[in-house]
Amino acid sequence: MTETTSPFHGTDVLIVGAGITGLAHAAEAVARGLSVTIIDRDTRAVGASIRNFGHCCVTAQSGELLELARTAREGWLRHSALAGFFSVESGGMAVARNEQEVAVLSELSATRGNDEVTMIGADDVRRELSGQGDSAILAGAMLRDDIRVDPREAVAKLAAWLGRQPRVNFLWRTAYLGTDDAGSPTAESVTAQTSRGPIRAGRVIVCVGHDLDRVYPELAEEFGVERCALQMALVRPPASLQIRPAVLTGTSMLRYPAFAETSAAGELKKELAARNPELLAIDANVMLTQRPDGTLIIGDSHRNDTATDPFLSEQTSDTLLNAAAHLLGTGNFAVLQRWQGVYASSKQQSFLIEHLQDKVTTVTVTSGIGMTISFGLARKTFDQLESAYALSTTR
């Protein structure tokens, strides 16, 4: 991976932040023939991009998010082949254990078509769960377009691949300090200040996730961007357990828009409030994915605030792990790791693309679906820039 020792140089695009949103924008810039410099304050991605399920939850999106997710799906598969990281067109599986959940899935299947959201019976659901599963399982739906990656591998290998491309430079352990000037339509570049010195760029794209308020606090306040803290765990299941799709449950149906927008979702929320109030109390999305080594990623809870306490609740962890074990029909798991994830969250909208100055843009996913829409969002950003601004080149 290329790391420039002297940052006093010009670049077509300066990307601030080497999480998946920043890297997807870097990949899009490379595809458009632009030179790219990526800076990050850490030595590798250690934030939300690696603390997730590795699930590209395409099918459960709606409207513009669905279109972005479909584009992102193509981007993930293409870059998996280029960079050599694991990806699988596994689909997702939503499990229904009461009539209200069946109604939500049936309605979505009728709207999207059975080829995209395929209703399956309880026996088929259990087969997908290695022949096991909660005795209450009534049905399920296979979500055709969902894919999985290993979050701990994918982002690192994507960064490594980008670093091998011509005219791409990484500056790790480098903080963004803003720009010297606002830029103007007639200027060829803008000067960004960093902790290693100035960088001249035709365009600066700031992708700092939940730290938006540390760079542009007024923007974060305008859109109500907070931090969403979540709890997750990595467990070792029985060796016989092999689960190909990402697995979603009734709580997922309250969270993802394609489910939540069905007319049946209201009754489901009432049912879950009566049957599992402990899950709604922690704003749970009980779901799981299996990594290539067989371990399961289980999560997750959600808690919003402008600042996040670092303390994990053992009660919350127990609630999530017990719910997952009950779903799978297994005993207690051997817990290998627990962690807190943090991502940007806004009640106003799912993502921000804000052109703050003539040559400075900030892009933030504010809904916890960065892995799902990142590559699609990058294409949208550059399409906007090409139509509204001239992207200066250093060639």
C-alpha positions as CSV (number, residue, x, y, z in Angstrom):
1,M,0.0,0.0,0.0
2,T,1.4,3.4,-1.0
3,E,2.0,5.9,1.8
4,T,3.3,9.2,0.6
5,T,5.9,10.6,3.0
6,S,5.5,14.2,1.9
7,P,1.9,15.3,1.6
8,F,2.7,18.6,-0.2
9,H,1.3,17.4,-3.5
10,G,-1.7,17.7,-5.7
11,T,-4.5,15.2,-6.2
12,D,-7.7,15.2,-8.1
13,V,-9.7,13.9,-5.1
14,L,-8.8,13.9,-1.4
15,I,-10.9,11.4,0.6
16,V,-11.1,12.0,4.4
17,G,-11.8,8.8,6.2
18,A,-10.9,5.2,5.2
19,G,-14.0,3.4,6.4
20,I,-16.2,1.8,3.8
21,T,-17.9,5.0,2.8
22,G,-14.5,6.7,2.1
23,L,-13.1,3.6,0.4
24,A,-16.1,3.3,-1.8
25,H,-15.7,6.9,-2.9
26,A,-12.0,6.3,-3.5
27,A,-12.9,3.2,-5.7
28,E,-15.4,5.3,-7.6
29,A,-12.8,8.0,-8.2
30,V,-10.3,5.4,-9.5
31,A,-13.0,4.0,-11.8
32,R,-13.4,7.5,-13.3
33,G,-9.7,7.9,-13.9
34,L,-9.0,10.3,-11.1
35,S,-6.0,10.5,-8.8
36,V,-6.9,9.9,-5.2
37,T,-5.3,10.6,-1.8
38,I,-7.0,9.0,1.2
39,I,-6.2,10.2,4.7
40,D,-7.3,8.6,8.0
41,R,-6.4,9.4,11.6
42,D,-5.9,5.7,12.4
43,T,-3.5,3.1,10.9
44,R,-6.4,1.1,9.5
45,A,-10.2,1.0,9.6
46,V,-11.3,0.2,13.2
47,G,-14.8,1.8,13.3
48,A,-18.3,0.9,12.2
49,S,-17.0,-0.7,8.9
50,I,-15.5,-3.7,10.8
51,R,-18.0,-3.8,13.7
52,N,-21.0,-5.0,11.8
53,F,-22.6,-8.2,10.4
54,G,-21.0,-8.0,6.9
55,H,-24.5,-8.1,5.6
56,C,-25.4,-6.0,2.5
57,C,-29.1,-5.8,3.3
58,V,-30.4,-5.0,-0.2
59,T,-33.8,-6.5,-0.4
60,A,-35.1,-4.9,2.8
61,Q,-34.6,-1.4,1.5
62,S,-37.1,0.7,-0.3
63,G,-37.3,3.7,-2.6
64,E,-34.0,5.4,-3.3
65,L,-32.2,3.3,-0.7
66,L,-33.2,0.2,-2.7
67,E,-31.7,1.6,-5.8
68,L,-28.5,2.6,-4.0
69,A,-28.3,-0.8,-2.4
70,R,-28.7,-2.6,-5.8
71,T,-25.8,-0.5,-7.2
72,A,-23.7,-1.1,-4.1
73,R,-24.3,-4.9,-4.5
74,E,-22.7,-4.7,-7.9
75,G,-19.8,-2.7,-6.4
76,W,-19.2,-5.3,-3.7
77,L,-19.1,-8.2,-6.0
78,R,-16.9,-6.4,-8.5
79,H,-14.4,-5.4,-5.9
80,S,-14.5,-8.7,-4.2
81,A,-13.2,-10.2,-7.4
82,L,-10.6,-7.4,-7.8
83,A,-9.4,-7.2,-4.2
84,G,-9.7,-10.9,-3.4
85,F,-12.0,-10.7,-0.3
86,F,-14.8,-13.2,0.6
87,S,-18.2,-12.4,-0.7
88,V,-21.2,-14.7,-1.2
89,E,-24.5,-14.2,-2.9
90,S,-26.2,-15.9,0.0
91,G,-29.4,-14.0,0.1
92,G,-31.1,-13.2,3.4
93,M,-33.7,-15.1,5.3
94,A,-36.4,-13.5,7.4
95,V,-37.9,-15.9,10.0
96,A,-41.5,-15.6,11.0
97,R,-42.6,-17.1,14.3
98,N,-46.1,-15.6,14.6
99,E,-48.9,-14.7,12.3
100,Q,-48.1,-11.0,12.3
101,E,-44.6,-11.7,11.0
102,V,-46.0,-14.0,8.4
103,A,-48.3,-11.2,7.3
104,V,-45.5,-8.7,6.9
105,L,-43.4,-11.1,4.8
106,S,-46.4,-12.2,2.7
107,E,-47.3,-8.6,2.0
108,L,-43.7,-7.7,0.9
109,S,-43.6,-10.8,-1.3
110,A,-46.8,-9.9,-3.0
111,T,-45.5,-6.4,-3.6
112,R,-42.0,-7.3,-4.8
113,G,-42.8,-10.6,-6.4
114,N,-42.1,-14.1,-5.2
115,D,-38.8,-14.3,-7.2
116,E,-37.3,-11.5,-5.1
117,V,-39.0,-12.2,-1.8
118,T,-39.7,-16.0,-1.8
119,M,-42.0,-17.3,0.9
120,I,-40.9,-20.7,2.3
121,G,-42.4,-23.1,4.9
122,A,-41.2,-23.9,8.4
123,D,-39.3,-27.0,7.2
124,D,-37.4,-25.1,4.6
125,V,-36.5,-22.4,7.2
126,R,-35.1,-25.1,9.5
127,R,-33.1,-26.7,6.7
128,E,-31.5,-23.3,6.2
129,L,-30.7,-23.3,9.9
130,S,-29.0,-26.7,9.6
131,G,-32.1,-28.6,10.5
132,Q,-32.6,-26.8,13.8
133,G,-34.6,-23.8,14.9
134,D,-37.3,-22.5,17.3
135,S,-40.3,-24.8,17.5
136,A,-42.5,-21.7,16.9
137,I,-41.2,-21.1,13.4
138,L,-44.2,-20.8,11.0
139,A,-42.6,-19.7,7.8
140,G,-39.9,-17.5,6.3
141,A,-38.9,-15.4,3.3
142,M,-35.8,-15.7,1.2
143,L,-34.4,-12.3,0.3
144,R,-32.8,-12.9,-3.1
145,D,-30.5,-10.0,-3.6
146,D,-28.7,-9.8,-0.2
147,I,-25.0,-10.7,0.0
148,R,-22.5,-11.2,2.7
149,V,-18.9,-10.3,3.2
150,D,-16.6,-10.8,6.2
151,P,-16.4,-7.2,7.6
152,R,-13.0,-7.9,9.3
153,E,-11.5,-8.8,6.0
154,A,-13.3,-6.9,3.3
155,V,-12.5,-3.3,4.2
156,A,-8.8,-4.1,4.9
157,K,-8.4,-5.9,1.5
158,L,-10.3,-3.2,-0.3
159,A,-7.9,-0.6,1.1
160,A,-4.9,-2.8,0.2
161,W,-6.1,-3.2,-3.4
162,L,-6.7,0.6,-3.7
163,G,-3.2,1.2,-2.4
164,R,-1.8,-0.9,-5.3
165,Q,-3.5,1.2,-8.0
166,P,-1.6,3.9,-9.9
167,R,-2.1,7.4,-8.6
168,V,-3.6,6.3,-5.3
169,N,-1.9,7.3,-2.1
170,F,-2.8,6.6,1.6
171,L,-1.8,8.8,4.5
172,W,-2.5,7.0,7.7
173,R,-2.4,8.6,11.1
174,T,-3.3,11.9,9.5
175,A,-6.0,14.2,10.7
176,Y,-8.1,16.5,8.6
177,L,-8.0,20.1,9.9
178,G,-10.3,21.8,7.3
179,T,-9.5,23.9,4.3
180,D,-7.7,27.2,3.9
181,D,-10.2,28.7,1.5
182,A,-13.7,28.1,0.4
183,G,-12.8,27.4,-3.1
184,S,-14.5,28.9,-6.1
185,P,-15.8,27.9,-9.5
186,T,-12.7,29.5,-11.1
187,A,-10.1,28.0,-8.8
188,E,-8.5,24.8,-9.9
189,S,-8.1,23.4,-6.5
190,V,-8.6,23.8,-2.7
191,T,-5.9,23.5,-0.1
192,A,-6.8,21.1,2.8
193,Q,-4.8,21.3,6.0
194,T,-3.9,18.1,7.7
195,S,-1.7,17.1,10.7
196,R,1.0,16.3,8.2
197,G,0.7,19.6,6.3
198,P,-1.3,20.9,3.3
199,I,-2.7,18.9,0.5
200,R,-3.9,20.6,-2.7
201,A,-6.9,18.8,-4.2
202,G,-9.4,19.4,-7.0
203,R,-12.1,18.1,-4.7
204,V,-12.3,17.1,-1.0
205,I,-14.8,14.5,0.1
206,V,-15.2,14.1,3.9
207,C,-16.4,10.7,5.0
208,V,-16.0,10.6,8.8
209,G,-19.2,8.9,9.9
210,H,-20.3,9.7,13.4
211,D,-17.5,12.1,13.8
212,L,-19.2,14.6,11.5
213,D,-19.9,16.8,14.5
214,R,-16.1,17.1,15.2
215,V,-15.5,18.4,11.7
216,Y,-18.7,20.3,10.8
217,P,-20.7,20.7,14.1
218,E,-23.3,23.1,12.6
219,L,-24.1,20.6,9.9
220,A,-24.5,17.7,12.4
221,E,-26.8,19.9,14.5
222,E,-28.8,21.0,11.5
223,F,-29.6,17.4,10.5
224,G,-29.8,16.0,14.1
225,V,-26.9,13.6,13.6
226,E,-26.1,11.7,16.8
227,R,-24.1,8.6,17.7
228,C,-25.9,5.2,17.8
229,A,-24.1,2.8,20.0
230,L,-24.8,-0.9,19.6
231,Q,-23.8,-4.2,21.3
232,M,-22.7,-7.2,19.4
233,A,-20.9,-10.5,20.0
234,L,-18.9,-13.2,18.2
235,V,-19.7,-16.7,19.3
236,R,-18.7,-20.2,18.4
237,P,-21.8,-22.3,17.6
238,P,-22.0,-26.1,17.4
239,A,-19.7,-27.5,14.6
240,S,-22.8,-28.8,12.8
241,L,-24.3,-25.4,12.4
242,Q,-23.9,-24.1,8.8
243,I,-26.0,-21.1,7.9
244,R,-25.6,-19.6,4.4
245,P,-28.0,-16.6,4.4
246,A,-28.0,-13.6,6.7
247,V,-30.8,-14.4,9.2
248,L,-33.3,-11.7,10.2
249,T,-36.2,-11.9,12.7
250,G,-39.4,-10.0,13.7
251,T,-37.4,-7.1,15.2
252,S,-35.7,-6.7,11.9
253,M,-39.1,-6.3,10.3
254,L,-39.7,-3.2,12.4
255,R,-36.3,-1.7,11.5
256,Y,-35.8,-2.1,7.7
257,P,-38.1,0.1,5.6
258,A,-39.4,-2.5,3.1
259,F,-40.8,-4.5,6.0
260,A,-41.7,-1.5,8.2
261,E,-43.7,0.2,5.5
262,T,-46.1,-2.7,5.1
263,S,-49.6,-2.3,6.4
264,A,-49.1,-5.4,8.6
265,A,-46.1,-3.9,10.5
266,G,-48.3,-2.0,12.9
267,E,-49.9,-5.1,14.3
268,L,-46.4,-6.8,14.5
269,K,-45.1,-4.0,16.7
270,K,-48.1,-4.4,19.0
271,E,-47.5,-8.1,19.2
272,L,-43.8,-7.8,19.9
273,A,-44.4,-5.2,22.6
274,A,-46.7,-7.6,24.3
275,R,-44.5,-10.8,23.8
276,N,-41.0,-9.5,23.9
277,P,-40.9,-6.0,25.6
278,E,-37.3,-6.7,26.6
279,L,-36.2,-6.6,22.9
280,L,-38.0,-3.4,22.2
281,A,-36.6,-1.8,25.4
282,I,-33.1,-2.1,23.9
283,D,-34.2,-1.3,20.4
284,A,-33.0,-4.7,19.3
285,N,-32.5,-6.0,15.8
286,V,-32.0,-9.7,16.5
287,M,-30.1,-11.2,13.6
288,L,-27.0,-13.1,12.8
289,T,-24.5,-14.0,10.1
290,Q,-21.9,-16.7,9.9
291,R,-18.3,-15.9,9.0
292,P,-16.2,-18.1,6.8
293,D,-14.5,-19.6,9.9
294,G,-17.8,-20.8,11.2
295,T,-18.2,-18.2,14.0
296,L,-21.5,-16.3,14.3
297,I,-21.9,-12.6,14.5
298,I,-24.9,-11.9,16.7
299,G,-26.6,-8.6,17.5
300,D,-27.6,-6.0,18.0
301,S,-29.0,-3.3,20.3
302,H,-29.3,0.5,19.6
303,R,-28.9,3.5,21.9
304,N,-28.7,7.1,20.5
305,D,-26.9,10.0,22.1
306,T,-24.6,12.8,21.1
307,A,-21.8,11.1,23.1
308,T,-21.6,7.4,23.8
309,D,-20.7,5.8,27.2
310,P,-18.1,3.0,26.7
311,F,-19.8,0.7,29.2
312,L,-21.5,-2.5,27.9
313,S,-24.6,-3.9,29.6
314,E,-24.3,-7.5,30.4
315,Q,-28.1,-7.7,30.6
316,T,-28.3,-6.4,27.0
317,S,-25.8,-8.9,25.9
318,D,-27.7,-11.7,27.6
319,T,-30.9,-10.6,26.0
320,L,-29.5,-10.7,22.5
321,L,-27.6,-14.0,23.0
322,N,-30.6,-15.7,24.5
323,A,-32.8,-14.5,21.7
324,A,-30.4,-15.8,19.1
325,A,-30.0,-19.2,20.9
326,H,-33.8,-19.5,21.1
327,L,-34.1,-18.7,17.4
328,L,-31.6,-21.4,16.4
329,G,-32.8,-24.0,19.0
330,T,-29.3,-24.4,20.4
331,G,-27.9,-24.2,23.9
332,N,-25.8,-21.3,25.2
333,F,-23.0,-20.1,22.9
334,A,-19.3,-19.9,23.7
335,V,-18.8,-16.2,23.5
336,L,-15.4,-15.3,21.9
337,Q,-15.7,-11.5,21.7
338,R,-18.0,-8.7,22.7
339,W,-17.8,-5.1,21.3
340,Q,-19.6,-1.8,21.0
341,G,-20.2,-0.4,17.5
342,V,-20.9,3.2,16.9
343,Y,-22.4,4.8,13.8
344,A,-24.0,8.1,12.7
345,S,-27.8,8.3,13.1
346,S,-30.4,10.9,12.1
347,K,-34.1,10.8,12.4
348,Q,-34.4,13.2,9.5
349,Q,-32.8,11.2,6.7
350,S,-30.8,8.1,5.9
351,F,-27.7,9.7,4.4
352,L,-26.2,13.2,3.7
353,I,-24.5,14.4,0.6
354,E,-23.7,18.1,1.3
355,H,-21.7,20.3,-0.9
356,L,-20.4,22.7,1.8
357,Q,-18.1,24.7,-0.4
358,D,-17.4,24.8,-4.1
359,K,-14.8,22.1,-3.8
360,V,-15.7,20.4,-0.4
361,T,-18.4,17.7,0.0
362,T,-19.3,15.7,3.0
363,V,-20.9,12.3,2.7
364,T,-22.4,10.5,5.8
365,V,-24.6,7.5,6.1
366,T,-26.9,8.2,9.0
367,S,-29.0,5.0,9.3
368,G,-26.6,2.1,10.0
369,I,-26.6,0.9,6.4
370,G,-23.2,2.0,5.3
371,M,-22.2,-1.6,4.2
372,T,-25.5,-1.8,2.2
373,I,-25.4,1.4,0.2
374,S,-21.7,2.6,0.2
375,F,-20.8,1.9,-3.4
376,G,-24.2,3.2,-4.6
377,L,-23.8,6.3,-2.6
378,A,-20.3,6.9,-4.0
379,R,-21.7,6.7,-7.6
380,K,-24.4,9.1,-6.7
381,T,-21.9,11.6,-5.2
382,F,-19.7,11.6,-8.2
383,D,-22.7,11.9,-10.6
384,Q,-23.8,15.0,-8.7
385,L,-20.3,16.4,-8.8
386,E,-19.9,15.8,-12.5
387,S,-23.2,17.5,-13.3
388,A,-22.8,20.5,-11.0
389,Y,-19.0,21.0,-10.7
390,A,-15.9,20.4,-12.8
391,L,-13.7,17.9,-11.2
392,S,-10.2,19.3,-11.5
393,T,-7.4,16.9,-12.6
394,T,-3.7,16.9,-11.9
395,R,-2.8,15.1,-15.1
